[in-house]
Amino acid sequence: MACAGCSTVGPDGKPAGCKSNGYCSTSGCNKLGVFDWLTGVPLPGGQQAFDGVEVRFKNTRKAFYRNTSGLQLMPGDLVAVDAAPGHDIGMVSLTGELVRAQMERKKVTGETYELRKVLRIASQEDIDRWHVARKLEDETMIASRQMVRDARLDMKVTDVEYQGDGTKAIVYYTAEDRIDFRGIVRTMSDRFKVRVEMKQIGSRQEAGRIGGIGSCGRELCCSTWLTDFRSVTTSAARYQQLALNPQKLAGQCGKLKCCLNYELDMYIEAIKSYPSQNAKLKTQQGTGAHMKTDIFSGKMWYGFKKPGEPFIMAGFPVEVVRDILAQNKQGIEPEVDLNMADEVVEKVKTPDYENVVGQDELTRFDSKNKSRNNGGGKKRGRGGRDRDRRDRPNGGSSPAASPEAAQAKGPRPEGDRGPRPDRGPRPNRGPRPEGQQGPRPERGPRPEGQDRGPRPEGDRGGRRNRGRGRGRGGDRPNGGQAPPPNPPAA
């Protein structure tokens, strides 16, 4: 896990924004980082400090070295270590007694006389040469992939790491079978003018070196803490009642996720106390075959199918399944309720807190604005037109049609309108087709008993009839026509 300020690397190879030289309370900002929980713990009297140190190189490669010169090394220091041939540059990741524990964990001999030596603390010249060599890694990896493609070898070059002095290059590759790469090694050595070493790694080691984010949202386990890769089989998914979906069970390496083994032992221990999944339930409703087991709720699900009836899957508690199996051994087929309802779980009532501070929500105006927009004057309909018509004088007629407005306006000058253009003779439409001639049929008298009677005074027909008489008369006098204007005064 890295800090927020450790996203870039400075010219000296250390994180640019880290004041702890890449070694902080979050267990460092590097792959496979280890937190030194023995920092500050004094050694017992008379005991000398362990002279072994752990040095980190590119990505997940680490190695143990012996500090024979008695250098005062701290985590984060760049050192020059012995290599074959030449020397390499790395960063100190652990010192002290915790290195002894790491060596025992990785099954490395506890004696330091077999380890290579730390030559010196890296000088500025060593660091500059190291940076020049590291800049060649991407170009070398691209060229190596092209060479492998031209040689038609079934292998994939995943990474290239140069030695600190620039005299050696390690090419990491993945392959399903054994590859004869002697010819490609000579080609690479002639091309890059360095000694080339081919090193085969697995798919999980490749994912750990590259790094990434898993489906759980955290960094990959193989790039943060996991070093021993155990085999993972599909039986681990079956024990945990997981769907055998390759897209969900596979990690970024293309293999089954290593986290399937984390809780496998607990599932196996819990399933031992359950009835056998191969046993079938014989009931009066049919024979039930096991479908799945829910360890968390303590239920086992069985499927029942009778000829001519739909398939039913029912879940029973473990105690009920044991009782049914015990009765089946006695030759009894009990009657069970396949539509057994689950017990109602009482919900814990959470306290309802009130707003006693007086602070309002940010969305307190949203409902008011929404209602105002919906009920505004845009969607007026008939009711809106009727209200506007009632507000106008003269029953909603235009002010220009009223006699008072005509008198106030005065006579229109005769010269403003001008002569009306001649439209010409009206074209003849021709005779009306047969079947449409003849007088209009009469309706006849209204039947008795359906007389409406006199309309009560003050009743204008209600709100429903208002505004319908536009062009048809409606409630206006003179058939809905505007009153004629008064003739102009002489």
N, C-alpha and C positions, 0 to 999 in steps of 0.2 A: 504494500500500500504506500502510496506516495503522497507527499504534501502538495499543497496548491502551488507553491513557488518553485517546485522542482521540475517544471516542464521543459526547461531548456538546459543545455550543457555549455559551460564556459570554455574558453580557450585552453584551460588547463585540464580539461576532462572531468571536472567536478560539476555538480549541479550549480547553475548560475544563481538561483535564488535561495539556496540553502546555506544557512549560517553554521550548520553542524557538519559540513563537509560530506554530505550524503549519508550521515548516520544520526538519526534523530529518534524521538520517542515513538514514532510510528513504525519502528523496525526497519527503517531505511527506505530508500526510493529505488532499489535495485531488485532484479529478479532473484528469487530464492533468498531473500533477506532473513537474517536471524537476529533476534533481539538479545543483546548481551545483558542478562539479568544479574550477572555477577559484577557489573561495573560498580566500583566504589566499595566493594567488600574486601576488607584487608585480609591478607594471608596470615595463617597461624605463625607464631614466632619460630624463626629458624628455618622456614620453608622457602625455597627459591621459586621464583615465578617460572611457569612453563615456557620453554623457549620456542615452542611451535606457534606459527601464525597461519591464518587462512587468508589466501589471496584470491580475489575475484577478477576474472577476465571478461571477455565479451559475453553478453547474454547470461546463460546459466552455467558456464564453465568455471569451476573452482578447483583449487589445489592447495595442498598443505606444504609449507616450507619451514626450514629451521633457521632461526635467528642466531647465528653463531657469533656475530660481531657485537652483540649486546646493544643493538640500536633501540632507541626509545621510539617505538612504533605505536601509533594510534590508529583506530579505524578511520579510513578515509585517506591515508597517506599513500602516495604513489611510490612504488618500490621497483627496483630492477632485480629480477630473480634469474637464477641459473636455468638455462634451456639447452637443448641439444639440436643443432649447434647454436652458439651465440647466447643472447639473453632476451628476456621478455619483460614487458612492462605491465604491471597489474596494480590493483588497489587493495589495500588491507581491509578485510571485512571483519575479522575476529582476532582477538589476542587473549592470552591468559589461560586460565583453567577451562574455560568453555571450549577451547580448541581441542583439549583432550577428550571431552565428552563427544564432540562432533566426530573425532577420529574413531572412537569406539562405535558410534552409531553407524558410520559408513564402513565399518570393518577394515579400517586401516591400522597397521601395526602401531602400537603405542610408543615405540622407540623412535626417537627423532633422528638417530644417526643415519637411517636409511633415506631420509628426506633430502631433497635438494636444498640449496642454501639461498638465503636472501643476500644479494651482493651488496646493495647500497640503496640509499634513498635516491629516487630518480632525480636527475639534474634537469635543467631547462633544455639542454641539448638532447637528452634522452626523450623528453616529452615532445619536442618538435619533430624528431625523427619518427616517433610513434604516431603522431597525428598525420604525417605525410603518408605513412603506410596504411593507416585506416581509411584515408580518402580513396585508395585504390581498390577497396573491397567491393564496392558496387559495380565498378567497371569490370573487375575480374569475374564476378558472379555472372553477369550478363554474357560475357564472352565464353565462360565455361559452359553455360547452358546451350549456346550455339554449337560449341564443339561436340557436346554430347548428342545433340540432335543430328549433326552431320555424321557422327559415328554410328547412329542407329542403336544406341544403348538404351535398354529399358531401365532407366534410372532418372531421378529428379534431383538436381542441385538446389539445395535449400538455403545455404549460407556459406560465406567465405570469411575466414578470420586470418589476418596477417599477424605475424610475430612482431614484437615491439621494435626489433632492429631491422625489420623489412627483409629478412633473408629467407623466410619460410612462410608458406600459406597453407592453411588447413581448409580443405573443401569438404563440407558436410553434405551428404546425399542420402536419399531414401530409395529403397528398392525392395521388391517382393522376393526376388531370388538373388543368388550369388552372382556378382558381376565381375568379369575379367576386365579391369580398367588399366592394365599395364600400358597399353598403347596410348590411351588418353592422357595418362600421367606424363609420358614423355612429350606429348604434344603441348601440354600446358606448361611444362618446365621450359621448353624452347620458346614458347610465346611470351611468358611473363618474366623469364630470367630469374626465377626463384625456385627453391625446393618446394615441391607440392606433395602434400600428404592427404590421402583420401580417407575419410572416416564415415562409416555408415551409422546412421541413427534410425530410430523408429519414428512412427507417426506421432506418438505422444511426446517424444523428445523434441520433434520439430515444432509442435504446437507450443511447447514450453519455451523454446528459444524465440519464437516469433511473438508470443504473448497475445492477449486479447481479452474480451469480455464474454463471459458465458451467458447462457440463457437465464441464469439466476440473477444477473445484474452485477455480479462481482467479477474480479479478475480471475483468470484461469488458475485452478489449483496447481497445475503442473508448472506454472511460471511464478508462483508465490511461495509454496511450501512443500508440495508433493514431489518426492524424489524416487520412491520405490513404486514402480508401476506393476500392479498385480493384474492378472488376467480377469477379464469381466465376461461373463457368459449371459445368455438370454434367460437362464434359470433364475438369475438374480431379479430380473423383471417379473418373472412368473410368481416368485415367492411374495413379491410386494404388490401383486394384483395390478400390474401396470399393463396398458395396452401395448402390444408388440408393434409399435409404429417406429420404423427406422429413423424417420425424420426427427422424432422427439427424443429417442433414446441415444442417438449418435451425437458426439461432441464435434468441436471444430477440427479435430484430427481425423474425422471419419470413422472412428472406432466407437464402441459403446462407452458411455460416460463413466469415468472412474467413480463418481459419487454414487453409483448404484450399489457399490460395496459398503458404503458407510453405515447404513442401517440394516444391512442384510442379516447380521447375526441376531438382532432383536426380533426381526420378523420370523426367522426360523425358530427361535425360542418360543415365540407366542403361538405359532401354528401347531407346535407339538401338543398343546393342550386341547386342540380342536378335534372334532371327529374327522375320520378319513374322508377326503374329497371324492374317493372312488365309490363310497357307499351310496346307494340309492334309497330314497324314501318311498315306501309302499303304503299308500293311503287309499281310502275309498274314492277320492277324486282323481286317482291315477298314480303313476310312478313318476317321481321327481328326480331329475338329474342335477348334479351340482353345477352351478353357473359361476359363482364368485363368492368370496369371503371378505367381509368388512371387519377388519380387526378392531378398528377404533370404536365402532358401535356394537360389536359383539354379535353380529348377525351372519347367517349363511343363507345364500339365495339359491333356490332350486326352481327349475323349469318343469312345468306340467303340461302334457299334451295328450288329449284324447281324440280318437277318430271322430271327425265331424264337429269338433269344438276348437275354438281359438287357443293359441298358445298363451299360457299364463305363467308369469314369473313371480314367485312369492318369497318373501324374506322371513325367516324364523330366527328367534334367539337361539343361542347355542344350547341352552337347557331344554328347549322344546325339541330340537333336533336329536338330542341324546334320548329323550323319552320316546320319540317315534322309533328310533333304531332299536331301543330295548323292547318295544312292543312287537316290532317286526321279527325279532329273534324268537319271540313266543308264538309267532304265527298270527298275530293280530294286525289288522290293517285299520288304524284309527281314522276317524273323520276329522278333518282339519278345515279351518277357514282360510281359503286361499286369498281372500280379500281382507285379511287381517289388517286393521287400522293401527297405525303406530300410536304409541302412548303420547298423549298431549303433554308437551314439556312446558311447564309454567315459565313464562318469561319474567325475568327479573326486572321489576320496575325501576327505571332510573329516575333519580330526582329531577323534577322540572324546575330549572332555575329561572328566575325572573330577572328582568332588567331593572335593577335597583340603582344603577349608576346614572341612568339618564342618557346613555349614548344610543343613538339611532343607527339603523343599518344604512349602508350605502345605497341600497335599492329601495329606499322608502318612497321615492318619487316615481318609480317605474309604473306602478299600477295606476296612479293618478294620470300620468301622461298618456298611458294607453287608453284609459277610459275617455279621456278628453279627445283623443284623436278619433276614436271609434264613434263617439256621439257628437261630433262637430257638425258644421253646416255643409260638409261635402255630400253626405248621403241624406238628402232632405226628403226626397220622394214627394208624394202628393200632399202629405201633411205640411211640409215646409212651404210649398207653393201656396197652399190655402192660407197659412198664417201670414205670408207676405201680402196676399191679396186682401186679407181682412184688415191689415194695417194700413193699406192705401185708402185714400178717400174715394168716394163714388163707387164703392163696391168692388174695388180692384181694377177699375178701368184706368187707362193711361191718362195722365193729366192733360195731354193735348186734346183729347176727345171731349172733355167737359166744356159746357157753355161758358163758364167763367174764364177758362183758359183761352177759349177762342176769342172772347171779347178783349181780354188783356193783350192777346197777340196782335189783334188788329187785322185789317184786310191785307191779303197778299197782293203785292204789285202784279199788274197784268203782264209786264214785260219780262218777268223772271222765268216764267215757265216756258214760253216760246211755243211755236207751232208744233203739233204732234205729228210725227212722221207717218206717212201712209203705208200701211202694211200690205196693201193689195187685196185682191179678191180672196175670199175664203174658199179653200178647195172643197169640192163635193165629195162626200164620204160614200156616196152610192146608196142603193136601197138596202134596207135592213133585211138580214136573212130571215127565211121563213121559220116559223116557230117562235119568234120573238115579237111578232106584231099582235095587235089586238089590245083591247082596254085592260087595264089593271084590275084584277079580281077584287071584289069588295069583301071586307072582313065580316060583315054582318053584325047584328046586335050582340051586346054582351049578355051572357047567360045571367039568369036571376040568381040572387044570393051571393054574387061576387062583386057587388057594388062597393067601391072603396069608401064611400061616404065623404063627408066634408073633412078637409084637412084642418086639424086644429091650428089656431092662430099661434104664431111664433115658431112653428115647426118648419124648419128649412130643409128637412130631409136628412138631418144628422150629419155627422162628420164624414160618413162614407160617400154621400152624394155630392159633397162639396168639391168643386173643381172639375167635375165630369162634364159640365155643359159647355166646355170651350168649343165654340163653333157649332154647338147643337142647341143653344138656348140656355140650358142649365137653369140657374136661379135668377138670371138677369131678366129684367123686363124687356119687352119688344123682341122676344125670341132670342135673347142673348146678344142682340146687336147694340153697338154703342149708339147713344142718342145723336141725332143729326146735329151738326153745328149750326149756329144761327147765321142767317145771311149777313153779309157785310153791310154796314150802314152806308146809306147813300151820301 
